């Protein structure tokens, strides 16, 4: 159970325009945003940042979702993981790859580019400072814009998982929840 109230139009009438944008961009008012609505300016900034990361990035969805799912695994964030499995599948990941994310480094299910993305994700999430060798292996596959977008994705979704876990936000269990 979340550590703060979950808000909607009825409990936050002054945030109705923001809630409308959230519903338009996300399809529904997720518990993450219902939690964030305790601080509407934060919810608005969050929406802008993650809309840019998820919908305005040139980074292929496969690699974006691969990194998001790996961040969720490392950080023990089931809400984030569950929410992104469908996006990962839609982006081209197989269920077997998703299932192997906890031990990707010993799996033969990932190609060289996926392995470079996963190594970068691990380094950013666990050590913060990324070794030059990992950057070099990643730059073989990504241009500068994609590298910045991947870095923002990993950093952003570390924020998401830490927020969700600290606030104890549960995944939606009811339609529209």
Number of C-alpha atoms within 10 A of each C-alpha: 10 16 10 14 14 19 19 20 16 9 13 14 12 11 19 14 11 18 24 15 15 20 15 11 13 13 11 16 21 20 23 22 24 23 23 22 24 17 12 18 13 13 21 18 11 16 19 12 15 16 15 14 20 15 11 11 17 13 21 12 19 16 21 24 27 27 26 27 29 26 30 23 17 16 17 14 22 18 20 25 22 13 14 17 20 13 18 24 17 13 16 14 19 14 12 9 18 20 11 17 22 15 9 18 13 10 13 10 15 17 9 12 16 18 19 22 26 25 21 25 28 18 16 18 19 13 10 12 10 16 12 9 10 16 17 11 17 21 15 11 14 18 12 9 12 17 17 14 21 25 18 16 26 27 17 18 22 22 12 21 24 17 16 21 17 11 16 17 22 16 18 14 8 6 6 11 13
